[in-house]
Amino acid sequence: MIKEVEKIMHRRYFVQNVLGTSLGGGLAKFLGNQTMSSIGMAQDVRPSSLFKAPVTEPQNLALRPDILDTDEQRPAWVELPEDPVECDAAAKEAIERYRKRSMALTVLDEHGNPLVERRVRIRQTSSDFRFGCNIFPWGRLPDARQNAYTEQFAQVFNAATVAFYWWTYESQQGKPQDAYTERVARWCQANGIRVKGHPLFWNYAEPAWLPNDLQTLHTQVLDRITQCVTRFRGLIDRWDVINEVTGYNTEELRKNAPKLTQLLTTFGAETLVRETFQTARAAHPDAELLVNDYRVDDDYAKRVIVPLLAAESGEHTEFGQSAVAMGRLLDGIGLQSHQHTPDSRWSSAKIVEVCQRFSQFGRPLHFTETTIPSGQMRDEIAYRGQNVWETSVADEERQCREVVRFYQSLFAQPSVDAIFWWDFSDHGAWLNAPAGWLRADMSPKPVFDAMAEQIGRTWRTELEATTDPHGQVQFRGFLGTYTAQPIDG
């Protein structure tokens, strides 16, 4: 049986200002006796228009069924045992209970009349859950490999991360890589793949041309955010606004990005985080804005998440002064899960612990960067050097098992809305690791076939049913869009 936490949250959609007090107790862990009334429970506010599917051109229709159980309360997280067999069973049970919903659709004939007591095939055409990956090699591979890369990418993913690293995106001042990025994003759009920009600000490195004057630099940082978000509005509407800011002031970062690190130190990390989000929100009020970090501990929660949510309501925290309420800033919490070393493996206990820690804030959790390599695990890695790291048959099988376990465990957590893999192919992968679902020659590893089956079949809904006297069919299915087509004449 699945152990459910006492805190519960409605699944999926969130009211624009997320009002309510139900998370005040959870925030007391971080804020003492101070509560934040603006942080509330997730609520399902999906429009209730009935899905009426004409049968004349089903291939052109991808509409949403009416959700019948919108008031059903769901846990923010579920327990998962460490035993592989028990974990598999518990995750599958949670997926069945919390990822599927009771739905209804009405099938119409070519005249707009209900198709009564007819056998129809109902097929899910897209998933609300985002299964994504960075798409950095797009257009930069030899033709044969490029075709194999893009065809297989579109086969398994419905979301993609495109790069906005300032030091490479605009290595020459005034010459950003906008044209290339637009081509990537339009290819994604044409293939039903939702695009996210990553990141708008990060002090990992910096362009050589940045000014020494911090006030001028501050203006340029915010102007760049406005330019990027405005330039791609309608094409890229999701952003990792700021990246890895919890531990921004290390010796390595002071060396490799001295100006941007000094900017964070002088203006204050909390202030700059708030300003970057406020600027992105002003440029695109309806954009989906995330923060992203490799830190998944209490410091990330206290020093980044809590102040951002406090800024939304004008509350006071121990890390900053009261501010004027800014309205909604944060739409999702980004969590990295790179697993290159034996110690970095995410056990069931760690998955549950992290989901428990961050789901209490009432915002969807996005696992933004996930890596499990198919080479021998290493105790030491050169993070800015060149590692020699080969894939192997035995490790490809281990990678396959671990990826399926990890994805299934996260998909079982109701508060998780997205999982992004980091590097689809071994070619050019971060740390030179054999991280891909494809080898360097673009041939698929076992994990590709396994995850294509999970994402494309196991976690999709397709069924045959008979419409009732009103032309309606009720069923349980995964959230997404559907088509209906009569089976017989």
C-alpha positions in Angstrom: 0.0 0.0 0.0 1.1 3.5 -0.7 1.7 5.6 2.4 0.2 9.0 1.8 1.4 12.1 3.6 -0.9 14.2 5.6 -0.4 17.3 3.4 -2.3 16.9 0.2 -2.5 19.0 -2.9 -4.9 19.1 -5.8 -3.2 17.8 -8.9 -1.9 20.0 -11.8 -3.1 23.5 -12.5 -2.4 26.4 -10.2 -4.5 29.5 -9.6 -2.6 32.6 -10.9 -2.0 34.0 -7.4 -2.2 30.7 -5.5 -4.2 32.0 -2.6 -4.8 30.1 0.7 -3.0 29.3 4.0 -2.7 25.6 3.8 1.1 25.6 3.4 1.7 28.0 6.3 2.6 25.2 8.6 5.1 23.8 6.2 6.8 27.2 5.8 7.0 27.6 9.5 10.0 25.2 9.3 11.8 27.9 7.5 10.2 31.1 8.7 9.7 30.4 12.4 6.3 31.9 13.5 6.0 34.0 10.3 3.5 32.6 7.8 2.9 33.5 4.2 -0.7 33.4 3.3 -0.1 33.8 -0.4 1.4 30.4 -0.7 -1.3 27.9 -1.1 -2.3 24.5 -2.4 -2.3 23.6 -6.0 -5.8 23.7 -7.4 -7.2 22.2 -10.6 -8.8 25.0 -12.5 -9.0 23.3 -15.9 -11.8 24.8 -18.0 -14.8 22.5 -18.0 -15.8 22.7 -21.7 -16.9 19.2 -22.8 -14.6 17.5 -25.2 -16.8 16.9 -28.3 -14.9 15.1 -31.0 -16.3 15.2 -34.6 -15.4 12.0 -36.4 -14.9 13.3 -39.9 -11.3 14.5 -39.5 -10.0 13.0 -36.3 -6.4 13.3 -37.3 -6.7 17.1 -37.1 -8.3 17.2 -33.7 -6.3 17.1 -30.4 -8.8 18.2 -27.8 -9.1 17.8 -24.0 -11.6 15.6 -22.4 -13.8 16.9 -19.6 -12.1 16.0 -16.3 -14.7 14.5 -13.9 -12.7 14.3 -10.7 -11.4 17.9 -10.5 -12.1 18.0 -6.7 -10.2 14.9 -5.9 -7.4 15.6 -3.5 -4.1 14.0 -4.1 -0.9 13.7 -2.0 2.0 15.9 -2.7 4.4 12.9 -2.4 4.2 9.2 -1.8 6.5 6.8 0.0 8.6 4.4 -2.1 10.4 1.4 -0.6 14.1 0.7 -1.4 13.5 -2.9 -2.4 13.4 -2.9 -6.3 10.4 -5.2 -6.6 8.4 -3.4 -3.9 9.4 0.0 -5.3 8.2 -1.0 -8.8 4.9 -2.1 -7.5 4.4 1.0 -5.3 5.3 3.4 -8.1 3.0 1.7 -10.6 0.1 1.9 -8.1 0.8 5.6 -7.5 0.9 6.3 -11.2 -2.4 4.5 -11.8 -4.0 6.4 -8.9 -2.6 9.9 -9.3 -1.5 10.3 -12.9 -4.8 9.2 -14.4 -8.1 11.0 -14.2 -11.7 10.2 -14.8 -12.7 11.7 -18.1 -15.6 12.1 -20.4 -15.9 12.9 -24.1 -18.8 13.2 -26.5 -18.3 11.9 -30.1 -20.1 13.8 -32.8 -20.9 12.8 -36.4 -20.2 14.9 -39.4 -23.4 16.9 -38.8 -22.6 17.7 -35.2 -24.9 15.1 -33.7 -23.9 12.7 -31.0 -22.6 9.4 -32.3 -24.9 7.1 -30.3 -23.9 3.6 -29.2 -21.0 3.2 -31.6 -17.6 1.6 -31.1 -14.9 4.2 -31.1 -11.1 4.2 -30.7 -9.9 6.8 -28.2 -6.2 7.7 -28.6 -4.1 10.1 -26.6 -2.1 12.4 -28.9 -0.1 14.4 -26.3 0.9 14.3 -22.7 0.6 17.2 -20.2 3.6 15.8 -18.4 6.9 17.0 -19.9 9.4 14.4 -20.8 12.3 16.5 -22.1 16.0 16.9 -22.8 18.5 19.6 -23.8 18.8 19.8 -27.5 22.2 21.5 -27.7 23.6 19.5 -30.7 20.7 20.4 -33.0 22.0 21.6 -36.4 25.6 21.0 -35.3 26.1 17.4 -36.3 27.1 15.8 -39.6 24.0 15.3 -41.8 23.6 11.5 -41.2 24.0 11.8 -37.5 21.8 15.0 -37.4 18.9 13.2 -39.0 19.2 10.2 -36.6 19.5 12.6 -33.7 16.4 14.7 -34.5 14.2 11.7 -35.6 14.8 9.8 -32.4 14.6 13.0 -30.2 11.1 13.7 -31.5 10.1 10.1 -31.0 10.5 10.2 -27.2 10.5 13.8 -26.0 7.7 16.4 -25.9 9.9 19.2 -24.4 13.4 20.6 -25.1 15.9 22.9 -23.4 17.7 25.4 -25.6 20.9 27.1 -24.4 21.1 30.8 -23.4 24.5 30.7 -21.7 25.6 34.3 -22.0 29.3 33.7 -22.6 28.6 31.6 -25.7 25.2 33.0 -26.7 26.6 36.5 -27.0 30.4 36.1 -27.0 30.6 39.3 -29.1 28.6 42.2 -27.8 25.4 42.9 -29.8 25.7 39.6 -31.8 23.5 37.1 -29.9 22.7 33.7 -31.5 19.1 34.6 -32.0 18.8 33.3 -35.5 20.1 29.8 -34.7 17.9 29.6 -31.5 14.8 30.5 -33.5 15.5 27.7 -36.0 15.8 25.2 -33.2 12.7 26.5 -31.5 10.6 26.4 -34.7 11.7 22.9 -35.4 10.6 21.9 -31.9 7.3 23.7 -32.4 6.7 21.9 -35.7 7.2 18.6 -33.9 5.0 19.3 -30.9 7.9 19.9 -28.6 7.6 22.6 -25.9 10.7 24.8 -25.6 12.4 26.2 -22.5 15.3 28.7 -22.4 18.1 28.0 -20.1 19.4 30.1 -18.3 18.8 33.9 -18.3 21.4 34.5 -15.6 24.2 32.3 -14.3 27.6 33.3 -13.0 29.4 30.1 -14.1 31.3 32.1 -16.8 30.9 35.4 -18.5 31.5 37.2 -21.8 34.8 39.0 -21.9 33.2 42.3 -22.9 31.2 42.8 -19.8 31.8 46.3 -18.2 33.7 46.8 -15.0 31.2 49.2 -13.6 28.7 47.2 -11.5 25.7 49.6 -12.0 26.2 49.4 -15.8 26.5 45.6 -15.5 23.4 45.4 -13.4 21.4 47.3 -16.1 22.8 45.0 -18.8 21.9 41.8 -16.9 18.3 42.9 -16.6 18.2 44.3 -20.2 19.4 41.0 -21.5 16.6 39.2 -19.7 14.0 41.6 -21.2 15.5 41.2 -24.7 15.6 37.4 -24.6 12.1 36.9 -23.2 10.6 39.6 -25.5 12.4 38.4 -28.6 11.1 34.8 -28.3 7.7 35.4 -26.7 5.2 33.0 -28.2 8.0 30.7 -29.3 9.8 30.2 -26.0 7.5 30.8 -23.1 9.3 28.8 -20.4 12.5 29.9 -18.8 15.1 28.9 -16.2 15.5 32.4 -15.0 18.5 32.0 -12.7 20.8 29.0 -12.3 22.7 27.6 -9.4 22.5 30.7 -7.2 22.5 29.0 -3.8 26.3 28.5 -3.9 27.2 31.4 -6.1 30.3 32.7 -4.3 32.9 30.0 -4.6 36.5 30.5 -5.4 36.0 28.8 -8.8 33.1 31.1 -9.7 35.0 34.2 -8.5 37.8 33.2 -10.9 35.7 32.3 -14.0 33.0 34.9 -13.7 34.5 37.6 -11.5 32.2 40.4 -12.6 28.9 38.5 -12.4 29.9 37.0 -9.0 30.8 40.5 -7.7 27.4 41.7 -8.9 25.7 39.0 -6.8 27.9 39.8 -3.8 27.4 43.6 -4.0 23.6 43.7 -4.8 22.8 40.6 -2.8 21.8 37.3 -4.2 18.3 37.5 -2.9 17.8 41.0 -4.4 19.2 39.9 -7.8 17.1 36.7 -7.9 14.0 38.8 -7.2 14.9 41.4 -9.8 15.6 38.8 -12.5 12.2 37.2 -12.0 10.4 40.5 -11.8 12.1 41.5 -15.1 11.2 38.3 -16.8 7.6 38.5 -15.6 7.3 42.1 -16.8 8.6 41.0 -20.3 6.1 38.2 -20.5 3.3 38.1 -17.8 2.2 34.6 -18.9 5.6 32.9 -19.2 6.4 29.9 -17.0 9.3 31.0 -14.9 11.6 28.5 -13.0 14.6 28.7 -10.7 17.2 25.9 -11.1 19.8 24.4 -8.8 22.0 21.4 -8.2 21.5 22.0 -4.5 18.4 20.1 -3.3 18.9 20.8 0.4 17.3 23.2 2.9 19.7 26.0 1.9 18.2 26.1 -1.6 14.7 26.2 0.0 15.6 28.8 2.5 17.8 31.1 0.5 16.1 31.0 -2.9 12.6 29.6 -2.8 11.3 31.2 0.4 12.5 34.7 -0.4 11.0 34.5 -3.9 7.6 33.4 -2.5 7.9 36.1 0.2 8.5 38.7 -2.5 5.2 37.6 -4.2 3.3 38.6 -1.1 5.5 41.3 0.4 6.2 39.1 3.4 9.4 39.4 5.5 11.9 36.6 5.9 15.1 36.3 7.9 17.1 36.8 4.7 15.6 40.1 3.6 13.4 43.1 4.3 9.8 43.4 3.6 8.9 44.2 0.0 5.9 45.4 -1.9 3.9 42.5 -3.0 4.9 41.7 -6.6 2.4 39.1 -7.6 3.3 35.7 -8.9 7.0 35.3 -9.8 7.8 31.6 -9.4 6.0 29.0 -11.5 8.1 25.9 -10.8 11.1 24.7 -8.8 14.0 23.2 -10.8 15.9 20.3 -9.3 19.0 18.8 -10.8 19.7 15.1 -10.4 23.1 14.3 -12.1 24.3 10.8 -11.0 27.8 10.4 -12.4 29.3 9.0 -9.2 28.3 6.1 -6.9 27.6 8.6 -4.0 25.3 10.7 -6.2 22.8 7.9 -7.0 19.2 8.9 -6.0 17.7 6.2 -3.8 14.0 5.9 -3.2 14.5 7.6 0.1 16.3 10.6 -1.5 13.6 10.9 -4.1 10.9 11.0 -1.4 12.9 13.3 0.8 13.5 15.9 -2.0 9.9 15.8 -3.2 8.7 16.2 0.4 11.0 19.1 1.0 10.0 21.1 -2.1 6.4 20.1 -2.8 5.2 21.9 0.4 5.7 25.2 -1.5 2.8 24.5 -3.8 4.7 24.9 -7.0 5.3 22.1 -9.5 8.7 20.3 -9.3 10.7 20.1 -12.5 13.7 17.7 -12.6 15.6 19.8 -15.0 18.9 18.0 -15.5 19.1 14.3 -15.1 22.1 12.1 -15.9 22.8 8.4 -15.4 25.8 7.4 -17.5 26.3 4.0 -19.2 30.0 3.9 -18.3 31.8 2.8 -15.1 30.8 5.0 -12.2 33.6 7.3 -11.0 34.6 8.6 -7.6 36.3 11.6 -9.1 35.4 13.7 -12.1 37.1 16.7 -13.7 34.2 19.1 -13.9 36.1 21.6 -16.1 38.5 19.1 -17.6 38.3 16.4 -20.2 37.3 13.0 -18.9 38.0 9.8 -20.9 34.8 7.8 -20.4 33.5 4.9 -22.5 30.2 3.2 -22.7 30.0 -0.5 -22.2 27.5 -3.3 -22.7 27.1 -4.1 -19.0 26.9 -0.5 -18.0 24.3 0.2 -20.7 22.1 -2.5 -19.1 22.6 -0.9 -15.7 21.8 2.5 -17.1 18.6 1.2 -18.6 17.4 -0.3 -15.3 18.3 2.8 -13.3 16.7 5.2 -15.7 13.5 3.3 -15.8 13.4 3.1 -12.0 14.2 6.8 -11.6 11.6 8.0 -14.1 9.0 5.7 -12.8 9.7 6.8 -9.2 9.4 10.5 -10.2 6.3 10.0 -12.4 4.7 8.4 -9.3 5.2 11.7 -7.4 2.1 13.9 -7.9 4.0 17.1 -7.4 6.5 16.4 -10.3 5.5 18.0 -13.6 8.6 17.4 -15.7 11.7 15.4 -16.1 14.5 16.6 -18.4 17.4 14.3 -19.4 20.8 15.9 -19.8 22.4 15.0 -23.2 20.5 12.7 -25.5 23.6 11.4 -27.2 27.1 10.6 -25.9 28.4 12.9 -28.7 29.6 16.1 -26.9 27.9 15.2 -23.7 28.7 17.1 -20.5 31.9 15.9 -18.8 32.5 13.7 -21.8 30.4 11.1 -20.0 28.5 8.3 -21.8 25.3 10.0 -20.7 23.1 9.6 -23.7 20.2 7.4 -24.6 22.1 7.3 -27.9 25.7 6.4 -28.5 28.1 8.8 -30.2 27.2 7.3 -33.6 23.5 7.9 -32.8 22.6 4.2 -32.4 20.1 3.7 -29.6 21.2 2.2 -26.3 18.8 -0.2 -24.4 17.6 2.8 -22.4 16.2 4.5 -25.5 14.0 1.5 -26.4 12.9 1.0 -22.8 11.9 4.7 -22.3 10.3 4.9 -25.7 8.0 2.1 -24.6 7.3 3.8 -21.2 6.7 7.3 -22.5 5.0 6.3 -25.8 2.9 3.3 -24.7 2.8 2.5 -21.0 2.2 6.2 -20.0 -0.3 6.9 -22.8 -4.0 6.0 -23.0 -5.6 4.2 -25.9 -8.8 2.2 -25.7 -11.9 1.1 -27.5 -15.3 1.8 -26.1 -19.0 2.2 -27.0 -20.6 5.5 -26.7 -23.8 5.8 -24.6 -27.2 7.0 -25.7 -25.9 10.6 -25.5 -22.8 9.8 -27.6 -20.6 10.0 -24.5 -17.7 7.8 -23.3 -16.3 7.9 -19.8 -12.8 6.4 -19.0 -9.7 6.9 -16.9 -6.7 8.2 -18.7 -3.5 10.2 -18.5 -3.8 14.0 -18.8 -3.3 15.3 -22.3 -5.1 15.7 -25.6 -7.2 13.0 -27.3 -8.8 12.0 -30.6 -11.8 9.7 -31.1 -12.5 7.7 -34.3 -15.3 5.2 -35.1 -14.1 1.7 -35.5 -16.9 0.4 -37.8 -18.9 2.0 -40.6 
